[in-house]
């Protein structure tokens, strides 16, 4: 049975911390591959301006094309409705019977997990891999993981990751302000953003 990690998110834009999260999850859980799956309409961002699907997909493809075991997936972008994780995993399980799924999330998502849509269904279809980042205490995450595992009758594993203070919103703000972001992005992603003037101060998000 193949062990498949899923990295979901808006990836607006994808950055180095996303890649390091996936690497740590893959190495520590011995995953066969990791799918980077941009969200179409994430429920918590329905009222926010998000870059075009085409741009976000392009940047993810550039980020993963030279990473062994990493793959771009348009599974959520091809759907028409709001992309709830529970529904995505249910559809994946129906389509791929031989895979064991591992859903990768950051510590911030772990602490919001009880408020997600049908968290018990998510745990039914996948093992949760919660990546410790941005200074969250290890023991706090282990305690939260144990509580959620018991409450929703599933499995949450905590993944170790070097601290990296990077976020997509920070990158967008720096780009809009004309600041350098080269150190936060995969080289090909940086080259594409700069070459196409994405996330510029004039609001040109859809290059």
Secondary structure, DSSP 8 states (H G I E B T S, - for coil): -EEEEEEEE--TT--HHHHHHHHHHHHHHT-SEEEEEE-SS-GGGTTS----HHHHHHHHHHHHTTSTTEEEE-TTTT-SS---HHHHHHHHHHH-SSEEEEEEEEHHHHHHGGGSTTHHHHHHH-EEEEE--TT--HHHHHHHHHHHHHHHTS-EEEE--------HHHHHHHHHTT---GGGS-HHHHHHHHHTTTT-TT-----
